[in-house]
Amino acid sequence: MIGTQIHQLATELWPICRSITGNGVRKTLNIIGEHLPNLKIHEVPTGTPCFDWTVPQEWNINDAYIIDPKGRKIVDFNISNLHVVGYSTPINLKLSLNELKEHLHTLPEQPDAIPYITSYYSRYWGFCLTQKQFDQLEDGEYHVVIDSELKNGHLTYAELIIEGKSKQEVFLSTYVCHPSLANNELSGPTVTTYLAKWLQQQPELRYSYRIVFIPETIGSLTYLSRHEHTLKKHVFAGFNITCIGDDRGYSYLPSRAENTLSDIVAQHVLQHLAPDYKTYPFIESGSDERRYCAPGIDLPIASIMRTKYNQYPEYHTSLDDLSLVTPSGLQGGYEALQRSLEVIERNEVLQLTVKCEPQLGKRGLYPNLSTKASNQLVSNMMNFIIYCDGKLSTLEIAQKIQVPIWDLYEIIDNLKGEGLIVVAN
């Protein structure tokens, strides 16, 4: 099962401490590159302007811990990389408990969870721990160490271009900037990796595919600032891929325009694969779709997710682990996105080549025996033909006759094979 393979890749990437810059991102991209040999890794220097933003200094961390008054190491980066506030400045101090508490973060409502906290754009240091750990702290002197480094360096991202017959592009974006979080981090790049592998295995693609693995927010801003003209010229559909690995359901977040091909495809696929899926308004977006759909950029990017970010209790905590993201959950997320890409590939405007209704029996397209299964096939075929007027796309026809478009693929191939339909001019 491909979900098991995706989960194995997530397990391999799990221990790596990622952030918006640094060696964790590089290590992650290098491992993904072992699956995608044509993946190109790019480095953008600190200080590079990206519209209204600037690429920040690079952050790397080796170790971090707190030693309590009895000499015990009670908060250890090597046990969980969520224990350190992301982008913490280096520190080596002895503090009282009251002084230390100003730099400690917990979730009182989730006493067993370590929160995920960052401070990318303002200098700060801090630790994250469970509320249970916090409640056990005793008065006395604490030794705190964060062995980190902030320096001029680079932001790292990766890009894969898969060329099809057309220069029109489908854009897939996912992020590689969170530490050990499973659904909100690793589900996205791992599912995207296997989608890219599937695309590369196809004997022929109508469209080209631009796939990026980037740090969230600053990465999309950086990529857009470098490729804005090309993206706006060639991209006609695409998806931001995140939170695609749990088993709880499916979610759809529209593009800002709400009526792009990406939106129509996403809704069609989910309507037939998971009719109880949840729809969220664009104003509840919070990932890179906000940058891709921003005024002046206006790319047609929507999102298909399992449980949406910020909508599950484990979100941005240590509870978002590899038990929450399952092989079956990843398989379902992969299949929903794979089906969506397949729909984009197969969507075309077709026209009947004969006047009125074609004689299907003499072409071997009408069954000799009438059964329940054959009746459904004939019904779908006849309903499809009646709308094959050179004006409606196959996806629009599928919506009209209320069947999943993939139920029409064999019918379309048979009708094409008999010369009864052609691509409209």
Rosetta blueprint (number, residue, H / E / L):
1 M L
2 I H
3 G H
4 T H
5 Q H
6 I H
7 H H
8 Q H
9 L H
10 A H
11 T H
12 E H
13 L H
14 W L
15 P L
16 I L
17 C L
18 R L
19 S L
20 I L
21 T L
22 G L
23 N H
24 G H
25 V H
26 R H
27 K H
28 T H
29 L H
30 N H
31 I H
32 I H
33 G H
34 E H
35 H H
36 L L
37 P L
38 N L
39 L L
40 K E
41 I E
42 H E
43 E E
44 V E
45 P E
46 T L
47 G L
48 T L
49 P E
50 C E
51 F L
52 D L
53 W E
54 T E
55 V L
56 P L
57 Q L
58 E E
59 W E
60 N E
61 I E
62 N E
63 D E
64 A E
65 Y E
66 I E
67 I E
68 D L
69 P L
70 K L
71 G L
72 R L
73 K E
74 I E
75 V E
76 D E
77 F L
78 N L
79 I L
80 S L
81 N H
82 L H
83 H H
84 V E
85 V L
86 G E
87 Y L
88 S L
89 T L
90 P L
91 I E
92 N E
93 L E
94 K E
95 L E
96 S E
97 L H
98 N H
99 E H
100 L H
101 K H
102 E L
103 H L
104 L E
105 H E
106 T L
107 L L
108 P L
109 E L
110 Q L
111 P L
112 D L
113 A L
114 I L
115 P E
116 Y L
117 I L
118 T E
119 S L
120 Y L
121 Y L
122 S L
123 R L
124 Y L
125 W L
126 G L
127 F E
128 C E
129 L L
130 T L
131 Q H
132 K H
133 Q H
134 F H
135 D H
136 Q L
137 L L
138 E L
139 D L
140 G L
141 E E
142 Y E
143 H E
144 V E
145 V E
146 I E
147 D E
148 S E
149 E E
150 L E
151 K E
152 N L
153 G L
154 H E
155 L E
156 T E
157 Y E
158 A E
159 E E
160 L E
161 I E
162 I E
163 E L
164 G L
165 K L
166 S L
167 K L
168 Q L
169 E E
170 V E
171 F E
172 L E
173 S E
174 T E
175 Y E
176 V L
177 C L
178 H L
179 P L
180 S L
181 L L
182 A H
183 N H
184 N H
185 E H
186 L H
187 S H
188 G H
189 P H
190 T H
191 V H
192 T H
193 T H
194 Y H
195 L H
196 A H
197 K H
198 W H
199 L H
200 Q H
201 Q H
202 Q L
203 P L
204 E L
205 L L
206 R L
207 Y L
208 S E
209 Y E
210 R E
211 I E
212 V E
213 F E
214 I E
215 P L
216 E L
217 T L
218 I H
219 G H
220 S H
221 L H
222 T H
223 Y H
224 L H
225 S H
226 R H
227 H H
228 E H
229 H H
230 T H
231 L H
232 K H
233 K H
234 H H
235 V E
236 F E
237 A E
238 G E
239 F E
240 N E
241 I L
242 T L
243 C L
244 I L
245 G L
246 D L
247 D L
248 R L
249 G L
250 Y L
251 S E
252 Y E
253 L E
254 P L
255 S L
256 R L
257 A L
258 E L
259 N L
260 T L
261 L H
262 S H
263 D H
264 I H
265 V H
266 A H
267 Q H
268 H H
269 V H
270 L H
271 Q H
272 H H
273 L H
274 A L
275 P L
276 D L
277 Y L
278 K E
279 T E
280 Y L
281 P L
282 F H
283 I H
284 E H
285 S L
286 G L
287 S L
288 D L
289 E H
290 R H
291 R H
292 Y H
293 C L
294 A L
295 P L
296 G L
297 I L
298 D L
299 L L
300 P L
301 I E
302 A E
303 S E
304 I E
305 M E
306 R L
307 T L
308 K L
309 Y L
310 N L
311 Q L
312 Y L
313 P L
314 E L
315 Y L
316 H L
317 T E
318 S L
319 L L
320 D L
321 D L
322 L L
323 S L
324 L L
325 V L
326 T L
327 P H
328 S H
329 G H
330 L H
331 Q H
332 G H
333 G H
334 Y H
335 E H
336 A H
337 L H
338 Q H
339 R H
340 S H
341 L H
342 E H
343 V H
344 I H
345 E H
346 R H
347 N L
348 E L
349 V E
350 L E
351 Q E
352 L E
353 T L
354 V L
355 K L
356 C L
357 E L
358 P L
359 Q L
360 L L
361 G H
362 K H
363 R H
364 G L
365 L L
366 Y L
367 P L
368 N L
369 L L
370 S L
371 T L
372 K H
373 A H
374 S H
375 N H
376 Q H
377 L H
378 V H
379 S H
380 N H
381 M H
382 M H
383 N H
384 F H
385 I H
386 I H
387 Y L
388 C L
389 D E
390 G E
391 K E
392 L E
393 S E
394 T H
395 L H
396 E H
397 I H
398 A H
399 Q H
400 K H
401 I H
402 Q L
403 V L
404 P L
405 I H
406 W H
407 D H
408 L H
409 Y H
410 E H
411 I H
412 I H
413 D H
414 N H
415 L H
416 K H
417 G H
418 E L
419 G L
420 L L
421 I E
422 V E
423 V E
424 A L
425 N L
